[in-house]
């Protein structure tokens, strides 16, 4: 469950689900990725938050995901802005 292969597989799975417009499954795969791999190079929490906000119209889950975006993320400032405006 903590293998590097699983980390990449979750990222790919989320991408495939998004291509299929299965945003609920995509967000779930990204949530698992962010939860299981805190030091992941993928921007899982931010992408999940964007899906929750823009595709699933779920502001509560979006806010929760934005709060999980790590400071090392290139989108950390964006996440902080969204948290302060919502």
N, C-alpha and C positions, 0 to 999 in steps of 0.2 A: 503493500500500500504506500510506501514512502519512496518508491524507486523513481529515478529520473525519467524512466519511460512513462510512468503513470502521469507525471507532471505534464509532459509534452502531449500525451494522449488526451488528457482533460482539455488542454488548450485547443487541440485539433477538433475534439468532439464539440466543444462550444462553438467553434467556427462553423463546423458542418451543420449543427442545429440552427445556427443563425441563417445560413444559406437556405435552409429548408423552411425558414420563417417559424421555427419552433422556439420562440424566444424564451418560453418558460423553461425548457430543457437546457437551452444555452446558458441562461442565468444560473441555473442549478449547477451545471458543470463548472462554471466560473467560481461560484461560491465554494464548491468543494476544492477547487484548485487553490483559491486564496486561503481557505481554512487549513488545508493540509500542508501547504508549502509557504510558510510565512516569508521566506527569503526568495520567492520565485522571481525570475526575471520578467515574467509576463505580468501585464498590468490588469490582473484578473478582477480586482475589486472595482476599479474605475469602470471597466467595460461592463461589468455586471450592473453597476449603478446606472449607467447610461441606458442599458436595456430595460431595467426596471422603470426608469423614468420615462423614456421615450417610446418604448414598444409595448410595455405591459401596463402602463399607467398605474403604477404602484408606488406612490410617493413615500410610503413608510419603508418599504424594502429598499428603495433607492437611497433614502437618507441613511439607513443602516449601512448599506454598502459604501456610500461616500465616506462615512465615518471610519471605515476599515481601510481606506486607501493609505498605504504607508508613506512616510515622509520621503522615502527614496524613489517614489513614483514620479515620473515626469509630469503627471497630472495632479499632483498633490495640491498645488495652489488652486487649480480649478475645482477640485473636490471641496476644499475649504471654503471657497466662494459660494458654492452651491449649498453647503451646510449653513452658511450665515444668511443666505437669502430665503431659504425655505422655512 
